[in-house]
Amino acid sequence: MSKALPSLIALVVLGVAAAALNPSADKHRTRIKEAVAERSQIAKALGVGHLAAFVSQYHSVGVASYTTVNDKLTSVGAFGIVVTTE
């Protein structure tokens, strides 16, 4: 058995796990709403987070995903975790 085989198997398993746990568009939109609400109570009351989440565009690259609003990166996600950029 080659020394590289266990590393290759681990890499394949990691890639499959990343693809399976890639956050959905809904998960990104929920996190955007939460982030806006955390930053400003006024924005929360006015529903700015809902608007930002509604107009966001979801992009998936297989093992990770991201959203943009007006071509500006809004959130990034991988392994089931979504992080907002602002």
Stockholm file with secondary structure:
# STOCKHOLM 1.0

chainA/1-86         MSKALPSLIALVVLGVAAAALNPSADKHRTRIKEAVAERSQIAKALGVGHLAAFVSQYHSVGVASYTTVNDKLTSVGAFGIVVTTE
#=GR chainA/1-86 SS CCTHHHHHHHHHHHHHHHHHTCCCHHHHHHHHHHHHHHHCHHHHHHTHHHHHHHHCEEEECSSEEEEEETTEEEEEEETTEEEECC
#=GC SS_cons        CCTHHHHHHHHHHHHHHHHHTCCCHHHHHHHHHHHHHHHCHHHHHHTHHHHHHHHCEEEECSSEEEEEETTEEEEEEETTEEEECC
//
